[in-house]
């Protein structure tokens, strides 16, 4: 298979079960004419029988269609495209994979021709099966959302490639894109686009329990993104 790939440089998860269903949300702030929301819910925490899983939802609360235009090679499609999150205290990582799609169309291990999400623990940890990092295969185009429409995705959380298994702490993921009112069906902005920052914080406790908070911030104009 021919692939235009970006090799993501990553160095080559835990136990305990917590209560699922915890929701973290901060409504979108910034430009009031572009009303959006980004929500996160814990489906399950890390346990002996599986890694943590989240449901992430990005919604258009505006009375007009909106267009999202991710950057080239930004990640994988869905309500959130970031893959790597870093712990506030240091550079340890968590990894986030959108599992509601055919993942092998978007991300593979660099060393084996398969997706990174394991069927069982790897060396006693819920971490990717990869040994030599990840290969991001393809970019994705603009996404148009009708008024009230939601992008909902199921995500698997894995430990990073750092030494040792899952470490407690708060891990932060950031996702930047351009957003604006859409010309319906054209894949273009009606007027000048602005920046959209989606942020996700995943807090991991000693026994693998997970809690989350999410926010969406609509900000300044994006140069070069106007129609």
C-alpha positions as CSV (number, residue, x, y, z in Angstrom):
1,X,0.0,0.0,0.0
2,X,1.4,3.4,-1.0
3,X,1.2,5.8,1.9
4,X,2.1,9.5,2.3
5,X,3.3,9.3,5.9
6,X,4.6,11.4,8.7
7,X,6.7,9.5,11.2
8,X,5.8,10.8,14.6
9,X,8.8,10.6,16.9
10,X,7.7,8.8,20.0
11,X,9.9,6.8,22.3
12,X,9.4,3.1,22.3
13,X,-1.2,0.7,31.0
14,X,-2.1,0.3,34.2
15,X,-4.5,-1.5,36.6
16,X,-7.4,-0.6,38.8
17,X,-11.0,0.1,37.8
18,X,-12.8,3.3,38.5
19,X,-16.3,4.6,38.1
20,X,-17.3,5.3,34.5
21,X,-19.6,8.0,33.3
22,X,-17.8,11.0,34.7
23,X,-18.4,14.0,32.5
24,X,-16.1,17.1,32.2
25,X,-17.2,20.1,30.2
26,X,-16.4,23.8,29.9
27,X,-18.6,25.5,27.4
28,X,-17.0,27.1,24.4
29,X,-15.8,30.7,25.0
30,X,-14.5,33.5,22.8
31,X,-16.4,34.6,19.7
32,X,-20.1,34.6,20.8
33,X,-21.3,34.2,17.1
34,X,-19.6,30.8,17.0
35,X,-21.2,28.9,19.8
36,X,-19.7,25.4,20.2
37,X,-19.2,22.9,23.0
38,X,-16.7,20.1,23.7
39,X,-17.6,17.4,26.2
40,X,-15.7,14.4,27.6
41,X,-17.1,11.4,29.4
42,X,-15.2,8.4,31.0
43,X,-16.6,5.2,29.7
44,X,-14.2,3.1,31.8
45,X,-11.0,3.6,33.7
46,X,-7.8,1.5,33.4
47,X,-8.4,-2.1,34.5
48,X,-6.8,-5.5,34.3
49,X,-9.2,-6.4,31.5
50,X,-8.7,-3.2,29.4
51,X,-7.4,0.3,28.9
52,X,-9.3,3.5,29.7
53,X,-12.0,4.6,27.2
54,X,-13.6,8.0,26.7
55,X,-16.5,9.4,24.7
56,X,-15.7,12.9,23.2
57,X,-18.4,15.1,21.7
58,X,-17.9,18.4,19.8
59,X,-21.1,20.2,18.9
60,X,-22.3,23.1,16.8
61,X,-24.6,25.3,19.0
62,X,-24.8,28.0,16.4
63,X,-27.9,28.7,14.2
64,X,-25.8,28.3,11.0
65,X,-23.6,25.6,9.5
66,X,-20.0,25.7,10.7
67,X,-16.8,24.5,9.0
68,X,-13.8,23.0,10.7
69,X,-10.5,22.9,8.7
70,X,-7.8,20.9,10.4
71,X,-4.2,21.5,9.5
72,X,-2.4,19.1,7.1
73,X,-1.3,15.9,8.9
74,X,-3.1,17.1,12.0
75,X,-4.1,13.7,13.2
76,X,-7.1,11.5,12.7
77,X,-10.7,12.7,12.0
78,X,-13.3,13.0,14.7
79,X,-14.3,15.4,17.4
80,X,-10.7,15.5,18.6
81,X,-7.5,14.9,16.6
82,X,-4.7,15.1,19.2
83,X,-2.9,11.8,19.8
84,X,-0.3,12.7,22.5
85,X,-0.9,14.2,25.9
86,X,1.9,15.2,28.3
87,X,1.9,15.1,32.1
88,X,2.0,18.5,33.8
89,X,4.8,17.6,36.1
90,X,7.1,16.3,33.3
91,X,7.1,15.0,29.8
92,X,5.6,11.6,30.4
93,X,2.9,10.8,27.8
94,X,-0.5,9.3,27.4
95,X,-1.8,8.4,23.9
96,X,-5.3,8.8,22.6
97,X,-6.7,6.8,19.7
98,X,-10.1,7.3,18.0
99,X,-11.4,3.8,17.8
100,X,-14.8,4.6,16.2
101,X,-13.3,4.4,12.7
102,X,-11.1,2.0,10.7
103,X,-8.0,3.1,12.6
104,X,-5.6,1.4,10.2
105,X,-6.6,4.0,7.6
106,X,-5.0,6.7,9.7
107,X,-2.4,5.4,12.1
108,X,-0.2,2.4,12.2
109,X,2.9,1.2,14.1
110,X,6.1,2.2,12.3
111,X,7.6,-1.2,12.8
112,X,4.6,-3.6,12.2
113,X,1.7,-3.3,9.8
114,X,-1.1,-3.0,12.4
115,X,-2.8,-0.5,14.6
116,X,-1.2,0.4,17.9
117,X,-4.2,-0.5,20.1
118,X,-3.4,-3.9,21.8
119,X,-5.7,-6.8,22.5
120,X,-3.9,-7.6,25.7
121,X,-1.3,-5.9,28.0
122,X,2.1,-5.3,26.5
123,X,4.9,-6.1,29.0
124,X,2.3,-5.8,31.7
125,X,1.1,-2.3,30.6
126,X,-1.8,-1.0,28.4
127,X,0.6,0.6,25.9
128,X,0.9,0.4,22.1
129,X,2.2,-2.8,20.5
130,X,4.7,-0.6,18.5
131,X,8.4,-0.5,19.3
132,X,9.5,2.2,17.0
133,X,6.8,4.9,17.2
134,X,3.7,5.7,15.2
135,X,3.1,6.3,11.5
136,X,0.4,8.9,10.8
137,X,-0.9,7.9,7.3
138,X,-3.2,10.5,6.0
139,X,-4.6,14.0,6.5
140,X,-8.3,14.7,6.4
141,X,-10.3,17.4,4.8
142,X,-12.8,20.0,6.1
143,X,-15.7,19.0,8.3
144,X,-19.1,20.8,8.0
145,X,-21.5,20.7,10.9
146,X,-25.1,21.6,10.6
147,X,-26.8,23.7,13.4
148,X,-27.2,21.4,16.4
149,X,-25.1,18.6,14.9
150,X,-22.6,16.7,17.0
151,X,-19.4,14.9,16.3
152,X,-19.2,11.9,18.7
153,X,-16.3,9.6,19.0
154,X,-15.1,6.7,21.2
155,X,-11.4,6.9,22.2
156,X,-9.0,4.4,23.8
157,X,-6.4,5.8,26.2
158,X,-3.0,4.1,26.3
159,X,0.1,4.5,28.3
160,X,3.0,6.2,26.4
161,X,6.3,4.7,25.3
162,X,8.1,5.9,28.5
163,X,9.8,3.4,30.8
164,X,7.5,1.8,33.4
165,X,3.8,1.5,33.4
166,X,1.1,4.1,33.9
167,X,2.1,6.9,36.2
168,X,-0.5,9.0,38.1
169,X,-0.9,12.7,37.1
170,X,-2.8,15.0,34.9
171,X,-2.1,14.7,31.2
172,X,-3.0,17.5,28.8
173,X,-4.0,17.2,25.1
174,X,-4.3,20.2,22.8
175,X,-6.0,20.3,19.4
176,X,-5.9,23.5,17.2
177,X,-7.9,24.1,14.0
178,X,-9.7,26.8,12.0
179,X,-13.5,27.3,12.4
180,X,-16.0,29.6,10.8
181,X,-19.4,29.9,9.2
182,X,-19.7,27.6,6.2
183,X,-20.9,28.0,2.7
184,X,-23.2,25.0,2.7
185,X,-21.9,22.0,0.8
186,X,-18.9,23.9,-0.6
187,X,-16.2,23.1,2.0
188,X,-15.4,26.8,2.2
189,X,-15.7,29.5,4.8
190,X,-18.4,32.1,4.3
191,X,-16.2,34.8,5.8
192,X,-12.9,34.9,7.7
193,X,-12.2,31.9,9.9
194,X,-10.9,32.1,13.5
195,X,-8.9,29.7,15.6
196,X,-10.4,26.9,17.6
197,X,-8.6,25.4,20.5
198,X,-9.9,22.1,22.0
199,X,-8.3,21.0,25.2
200,X,-8.6,17.8,27.1
201,X,-7.2,17.0,30.5
202,X,-7.0,13.4,31.6
203,X,-6.3,12.8,35.3
204,X,-5.0,9.4,36.2
205,X,-5.0,8.1,39.8
206,X,-2.7,5.6,41.5
207,X,-5.1,2.6,40.8
208,X,-5.9,3.6,37.3
209,X,-9.1,5.6,37.9
210,X,-9.6,8.3,35.3
211,X,-11.4,11.6,35.3
212,X,-11.6,14.2,32.5
213,X,-12.3,17.9,31.7
214,X,-12.7,19.4,28.3
215,X,-13.0,22.9,26.9
216,X,-13.3,24.7,23.5
217,X,-12.0,28.2,23.0
218,X,-12.9,30.2,19.9
219,X,-10.3,32.9,19.3
220,X,-8.5,35.2,16.9
221,X,-8.8,35.4,13.1
222,X,-6.8,32.8,11.1
223,X,-4.8,34.5,8.4
224,X,-5.1,32.8,5.0
225,X,-8.2,30.8,6.0
226,X,-10.8,33.2,4.5
227,X,-12.8,32.2,1.5
